């Protein structure tokens, strides 16, 4: 009898936990002058002219619930009143490498936020499976935004860079809530990645993916969009950005997914630029592209 009651309690507790997916557990306003990026964007404690727009934005650290775990994230929103479309930003890297910071969002999304968007991003759960269960930490943000007063939870886009591009493909496979997305230099074929960069397999993928070597083929395919391009949400759309001098993700990966998307008649565009993995020399052009795409495909799309 006691064992039965314990089982019932566990099931109820688990169900309640998952019912709270996306719930904001803590929210803290951030003073960006106290963050590491400040020295780079200011002089004599005043923002450089290129970053004056940050005065119009609020930044928050949050902790939210995902599969009964506490996951950390960041929100950027306009100071002005209103209801704004949402863009979920998916960070690159793995584990502690490439963690989402205030600096990341300033460099990649603050110009977009200034135009009237709420930006939210996850740092993923501590046990990073490199495209495994932590995809739920991204998907659950579609529930988190319902608690943000300025966020229009019916108008959600997504923006992923590098590994974050892989997460974006996965989100488009598993959710119909993403109206449109942008992916920058995202891997689409992990077999190609480990062929080009063998250390990515031994130092990252094999360490992150549970039982990797026992299930290598199936686990790589789960994370490689070229094998399931036909499963992407057909009501969404996609802008793929590719740096032709990318040394981390072979530019051919963008061509491969483009061919697959053409086959399934997906609504997408592929744009190539003479730049590196981070679009180092194209940041201004990148900002303009991102703003233009989301304005047309999210904010003003009917």
DASULHU-V821858 format. One record per residue. N is the residue number from 0. SS is DSSP state (H for helix, E for strand, L for the rest). Layout:
# DASULHU-V821858
N;SS
N;SS
This chain:
# DASULHU-V821858
0;L
1;H
2;H
3;H
4;H
5;H
6;H
7;H
8;H
9;H
10;H
11;H
12;H
13;H
14;H
15;H
16;H
17;H
18;H
19;L
20;L
21;L
22;L
23;E
24;E
25;E
26;E
27;E
28;E
29;L
30;L
31;H
32;H
33;H
34;L
35;L
36;L
37;H
38;H
39;H
40;H
41;E
42;E
43;L
44;L
45;E
46;E
47;L
48;H
49;H
50;H
51;H
52;H
53;H
54;H
55;H
56;E
57;E
58;E
59;E
60;E
61;E
62;E
63;E
64;E
65;E
66;L
67;L
68;E
69;E
70;E
71;E
72;E
73;E
74;E
75;E
76;E
77;E
78;L
79;L
80;L
81;L
82;L
83;E
84;E
85;E
86;E
87;E
88;E
89;E
90;L
91;L
92;L
93;E
94;L
95;L
96;E
97;L
98;L
99;L
100;L
101;H
102;H
103;H
104;H
105;H
106;H
107;H
108;H
109;H
110;H
111;H
112;H
113;H
114;L
115;L
116;E
117;E
118;E
119;E
120;E
121;E
122;L
123;L
124;L
125;L
126;L
127;L
128;L
129;L
130;L
131;L
132;L
133;L
134;H
135;H
136;H
137;H
138;H
139;L
140;H
141;H
142;H
143;H
144;H
145;H
146;H
147;L
148;L
149;L
150;E
151;E
152;E
153;E
154;E
155;E
156;E
157;E
158;E
159;E
160;E
161;L
162;H
163;H
164;H
165;H
166;H
167;H
168;H
169;H
170;H
171;H
172;H
173;H
174;L
175;L
176;L
177;L
178;L
179;E
180;E
181;E
182;E
183;E
184;L
185;L
186;L
187;L
188;L
189;H
190;H
191;H
192;H
193;H
194;H
195;H
196;L
197;H
198;H
199;H
200;H
201;H
202;H
203;H
204;H
205;H
206;H
207;H
208;L
209;L
210;L
211;L
212;L
213;L
214;L
215;H
216;H
217;H
218;H
219;H
220;H
221;H
222;L
223;L
224;H
225;H
226;H
227;L
228;H
229;H
230;H
231;L
232;L
233;L
234;L
235;L
236;L
237;E
238;E
239;E
240;E
241;E
242;E
243;L
244;L
245;L
246;L
247;L
248;L
249;L
250;L
251;H
252;H
253;H
254;H
255;H
256;H
257;H
258;H
259;H
260;H
261;H
262;H
263;L
264;L
265;L
266;L
267;E
268;E
269;E
270;E
271;E
272;E
273;L
274;L
275;L
276;L
277;L
278;L
279;H
280;H
281;H
282;H
283;H
284;H
285;H
286;H
287;H
288;H
289;H
290;H
291;H
292;H
293;H
294;H
295;H
296;H
297;H
298;H
299;L
300;L
301;L
